[in-house]
Amino acid sequence: MADHEADHKDTNVRQDSLSSARPDSAAPPAVLKGIDPVYEAKANTLNVAIQEIGMGWYQWQLFVVVGFGWASDNLWPIATSLILTPVALEFHASRPPLLSLAQNIGLLFGAIFWGFGCDVFGRRLAFNLTIGVTSVFGLIAAGSPNFAAIGIFACFWSIGVGGNLPVGRLSFPSREPDSAVFLEFLPGTHQYLLTVLSIFWAFAQLVATAIAWPTIGYHSCSAKAATCTRSENFGWRYFMIAMGGMAMIMFICRFVFFTLYESPKYLMGRGRDEDAVKTVHEVARRNGKTTNLTLADLQAYDLGGHQGTDTAAIFARRLEKVNLTHVRSLFATGQLAYSTLLITLIWAFIGLAFPLYNAFLPYIQEHKGAEFGDASTRITYRNLLIIAVLGIPGALIGGALVEIPRFGRKGALAISTTLTGVFLFASTTALTSNALLGWNCGFSFMSNVMYAVLYAYTPEVFPTKDRGTGNAITASANRIFGVMAPIIAMFGNLQTSAPVYVSGALFIVAGILATILPFEPMGKASL
C-alpha cells in the first residue's frame, strides 16, 4: 500500500525529486519522510517518468486485460449462487449455504494471500495466476462427485478470484494484483479509468445469468422433483465448464497474447533499479514515446539513505498503511472518529445484508416459484437474467445522482440504501412469481445505485495520508461480515422469509446511518 500512497504524493514534490536526482546534482537529493524514505523518493521519480510518457497503446491494452479481473470478481460469486439450487438437489445437501461459506472463506484467504504475495513474488506472476487458478478449479468443479467436493473446489477457485480487483477501488487487500499492475503503469491524468473499469463488473452478472438460462434453466431438476440424478441435472456442470472455459480464455489472453512488464516499483523495491528503468523505457517505446529517466536518477537517492530490499522491508512498506499511527489519525478528532465509525458500520451492515439475500437469490426464486405453483426452473433463470439487466442502469444512474445539488452523496446513499431494504421487505408480500420478479428488479436496481454512490463517497471522506488505512478498515469489515452471511442463512432457514427480513432490516439501518454522516464531499476537494 506504500505504492498507493506514493501515487498520491504532491506533484510538485515529485517534480522536485526528479530534477534533484539528476547525475549533475551538487548534493544528494533530499528524500521523503516515511518508513522507507529512499523507496518513497524513488517511487515518486518513477511516477513522474510514467506521467511524462502519458497514456498510450500499452495502457489501453492493459485496461482490457485488467478488466478481465474486475469481471471475474463478480462473475464467480454470481456463479456460486446460480449453481446452488441444482447442486443442493443433486447431492441432497442438508445445509446448502455451506457452499457460499466455502466461497467466502476462499475469497478472504485469497485477498490476504495475493494482496501481500504480489509484493514478494511480483505483480506479473500474481496478475497471470489469479485467473489461471480460478479457471483450473472452475473446470475441475464440473466433475464434482459430491457436495463436499464442490465446496472444496469453490473455496479453491475463490482463492484465485480473491486476487482480482483494485485496492484503489476500496477493497482490501482483495483485487490487489490487478490494481497494482494497472495503477503503477497509469499516468495520474488517467486514474479515472479505475472507475471506468467497473463496467466490466456490471456486465459480468449479465453474462453469467445469460449463460445460466440455457444451461441450468433447461438441464436441471425441478425443485419439486422427488429424485434428482446426475444425468437429469447436468446443467450446472455445463455452466461450470462454460465459466471455467471463459476464465481460461482470459488467462490465455493475458499470458500468451499480451506482454506484461513487471511493475517498475516492484523491481525497484527489490533492489533492481536497472530493470525498473529498462521497463519504463520499454513502455515508452510501446507507446511511441521516449523518456529521460536514467539509472542515475534512482541511484542518486542511495546517497541520502539506505533502501531495504529484502522481504522484511517489503512487508514493512506494505504494512505501513495499516499501522496504528494511521488508525489513530482516523480518530484524531470527534467528528473524524464519528465519520470513520459510521462509514465502517455502513460497509459492515451492507457486507452482511447483500450476500445474505443476493447470494441465495436463485435458491429463493426457485423455491418460491415452486411454492406459488406458477414457475419452473427455466422461468427462474430467465427471471434472473431480467434482474441482472436492471442492475446496469442502476450503476449508471448512481454515478449521476451524486452530483445533484442539495442531494449529493449522502442523500443518494441514504435513499438508495433504504429503498434497497424496502424492496426486500416488499418481496415477502409477493403471491406470484411475477410479483416476486418485480420486487427483485427494484432490489437489483437500487442496490446497484447504492454501490455506485458508496464507492464514490467512501474514499473522499478519509484524509489523503490515511486513505489507505480507511479503505482497509471499511472493506475488511465488509469481507468479514460477508463470511457471516451463509452462517446466518443456515440457521435462519432459506425456505422461510427470516433471512430476507434480516437483510432488509440491515439495509434500512445502514440507510439511516447514512443520513447522519457528518461530511458531504460533493463539490469539495478531498481532505
Secondary structure as UniProt FT lines:
FT   HELIX           2..7
FT   HELIX           11..20
FT   TURN            23..24
FT   HELIX           37..53
FT   HELIX           57..91
FT   HELIX           97..117
FT   TURN            118..120
FT   HELIX           123..141
FT   TURN            142..143
FT   HELIX           147..161
FT   TURN            162..163
FT   HELIX           167..169
FT   TURN            174..175
FT   HELIX           176..184
FT   HELIX           188..190
FT   TURN            191..192
FT   HELIX           193..196
FT   HELIX           198..215
FT   TURN            216..218
FT   TURN            223..224
FT   TURN            230..232
FT   HELIX           235..255
FT   HELIX           264..269
FT   TURN            270..271
FT   HELIX           273..286
FT   TURN            287..288
FT   HELIX           295..299
FT   HELIX           300..304
FT   HELIX           311..319
FT   HELIX           320..322
FT   HELIX           324..329
FT   TURN            330..331
FT   HELIX           334..358
FT   TURN            359..360
FT   HELIX           361..372
FT   HELIX           377..401
FT   TURN            402..403
FT   TURN            405..407
FT   HELIX           408..427
FT   TURN            428..429
FT   HELIX           433..457
FT   HELIX           458..461
FT   HELIX           464..466
FT   HELIX           467..492
FT   TURN            494..495
FT   HELIX           498..515
FT   TURN            522..523
//
